[in-house]
Amino acid sequence: MKDTFLEELRATDTKGLSEFSARAPIERARAVLARGHADTLEDFAALISPNARPLLEDMARLSAGITKKYFGMNVRMFAPLYVSNQCVNNCVYCGFAIRNSIERKTLSFDEVRQEVAAIYDLGFRNILLVASENPKLVSSGYMDECIKIAREKMPDVSIEIAPSSVEDYRRYVASGCEGLTVFQETYDEQIYPDLHPSGPKHDFKWRLATPERGIEAGMRIVGLGALLGICDWRRDIISMALHAQYLTRKAWRTKISVSLPRMRPSAGGFKVLPENIPTDADIVQIMCALRIFLNRLSIVVSTRESRKFRDGIMGLGVTQMSAYSSTRPGGYAHPSRDGEQFCINDDRTPAEFASALRAKGLCPVWKDFDSAFA
Ligand code: SF4
């Protein structure tokens, strides 16, 4: 294992693995299923091959069994809280990019408190504070205060904000932050700069090393993700699986989670090539393959996905789901769909969604952590 994930990624032929995946013989996937475990990244690539699609039901059965073994019937519920959409970056696929003229807002501390209270009243006890990239939010101590406010009511607070230094993350941990999520968006080092033409996010290496900095600072949970649809999803998924495997080995005490977000329409109007978007069946196949490759991995599915799809994948491998999300700062205390980062696709209330989980024999878990455990 290399000293950093950047070295690991550069030393791994993810392009070759993606090409192998596109034409891997079905026998390879069949052998993995017969063994009951994917031992190598090549095994994983074979499982997500289009040639393995006839084995999807077998994969789903194996994935469901492994999920039950390690997670029981539990599905962790969480809500994202967007505290700011003021962003200095220019990601070509995002409605919050600096070039877009949308209403910009950073919540006051009173408004953060109102949002936290509204989310608490919906039943959530796990909250993800989300902020666009704005250096002032970090230098002014704004995020530290948001974390403290959220912790007044919430036992479990995570952040999804601009990549920060180890020192900043240590402060957030000291303020009560448990987890860090950072999506690499794409692991393709060549394409990445074109998708992120300006702003601090242009720096591929700084972003890629963020999870390692978070772990060094003491984050208990680290979330990864690739934004599927902005380029070749097969290569990105293989790279993300490599990333999760690397961090699992390097930081065995940290809980690693992955998200599988697909591009949704946004205020930015980014045109997605249809061949770059994984289909519903592709996502199910990816999720099952991840579970068979990394048994203890947390897998997150958000409200970007449709109600029908979310109902269909319950029990197969997903372990964390959001519900009734607002992607607009202030959207819980004052509901409106205007000015969202992207359009959500399942607008059931948390109570309705929890009922849907129970109808499938699953258990919605609102609180799964208390600082007394630490
Ligand atoms: S994806 Fe994030 S960093 Fe990029 S423009 Fe949107 S909010 Fe800013």
Boltz pocket constraint, residues with backbone or C-beta under 6 A from the ligand:
constraints:
  - pocket:
      binder: B
      contacts: [[A, 87], [A, 88], [A, 89], [A, 90], [A, 91], [A, 94], [A, 95], [A, 96], [A, 97], [A, 98], [A, 131], [A, 132], [A, 133], [A, 201]]
      max_distance: 6.0
